[in-house]
């Protein structure tokens, strides 16, 4: 039995898409007959001055089994797990530390314009270049992540898309009267843009938002401040059954983050045969959403998003169904079999 160690990093008491993805990868590998475990080391991205010290902990780890037997394969996932040392290291890159790359200099970055923070950023670039260059192969969860890797580190990455959590359960029951978002409520998801757009829509569209996160109270205040309580509903965390039901009954999904790595919402919506409203700078969703074919792509302004929503609401159910079918066909080959085949091919 071949042994595989998945390398993960998690901020204490925070569980998101990356953490769930690691567990599902572990289960998929075990299902295929590998002896698999997860090495999970706590990591926080703040304060900036501590990032390098925390990251270097991965360089010191002994990833052999407790009896000294070597592990056949290690699969690092996101920064800084790929600093781990192993002769057969195959990365499945979720993302690098984006604040040191594409988010640097934006309002979403915690790095300050100081010599100390610039030194940390340079160190991250150096560590990434060295550690990722050691990989036997680099796979990424999307073309967008691969493109960033190529642009900043001049390293190749092969996209291998992960399936969503409830694969096999998604269905379409109707094209209802609401737009749906599911996921973490944080600033990069730009739900404030959607709420602002809902003040401008002329159709009877409503927006339901499922999920929790640090931005919940701020979004609640925005909804009240704009007077759209009758159009926008914060559902909080919902169960798996409720999530699948909401996808099954929504008219379309909304997903317009800033340069997203991948994003399950698009794939979940397409498997539910629903079109997606996104924006020209959304990143990962644009690998699946084609304007007018599988959804609508708006400029990242409240006015443009509102116009896209109104145009979607003007379409007959038959046209929505055509877009939904096209979306489903586009993601039909995203399976755990393809993921495991790619990541373990070097063991053949």
C-alpha positions, 0 to 999 in steps of 0.5 A: 500500500502506497503512503501519501501525506497531504500537507495543510495549514490552518488558522486556529478555529477557522474552517473554510473551503481549503480545509474542507477540500483537504479532508475531501482529498484525503477521503478520495485518496483513501477510497482509491486504496492509498494509506493517507494522512494529513499533516496540519500545522497552524498558520496565521497570516498576521502579523506580517512580521511573523509570516516568515518565521511561521512558514519556515516551520515547514522546512524543519518538519520530518515527514517520515512515519513514526517508525522512520519509514519514508512516505511515498508521496507528499502533496502540499496545498497552499502557502506555506505547506510547499516548503516541506522537504521531500524527494517526491513532492507533487503540489496541488496548489490552492493559492500562494500568499496573495497579499505578497502577489496580486493583492499587494498594494490594494485595499485587501492587503495588510502589507504596509509601505515600509522596509520591514514589510517589503523585506517580508514580501521579498522573503516570501517570493524567495521561499516560494521560488525555491520550494515550488521549484523542488516539486516533481510536478505542480498542479493547481485548482484553476487556470487562474492560480496557474497563471499567477504562478507563471506570471510571478514565479515563472513556473508551470502549473497544470489546472486540475479542478476540485469537485464541489462538496455535495457532488451528485446531489445538485439538481434543478427544480425551478427558476425562482424569483431570487439570486443566490450566493453561498460562501464565506462572508469576507471582503474579497467576495464583494457582496457589498457590490451585490447589495449595492446593485440590489438597490438599483434593480428595476425587476422584482429580483431578490438576493439570498446570501448563505454563509457566515464570516467577518463581514456579516454585521457590516453587510447587515448594516449596509442592507438597512442603510440602503433600505433593501431589507425586502430584497436582500436576505442574510440566511447565515449558515445553512445545512447541506440539505438547505444549500442544495435546495436553495441552488435547486430553486434559485433563478441564478447564482451571484458570484463576483469575487476579486480575482478568485482562485477558483470558487465552488459557487460557479460549479455548484450553480452549473451542476444545478443547471443555473446560470451565474452572474459574475464580473469581468475581474472575478478570476476563477469563475470566468474559466466557466462563465461565458457571457450570454451562454452560461451566465452574464458577465458585468463590469464590477460596478453596482450599475452594471451588475444591476443591469445584468440582474434585470436582463436575467430576470427578463429571460424566459425559463426556457432560455435560463434552462438552455444556459443552465444545461450549457453550464452543466455540460461545462463542469461535467468532467470535474471528478475526484477520479481525475484529481487522484489520477493526476496527483498520484501519476508519479507513483505508477 
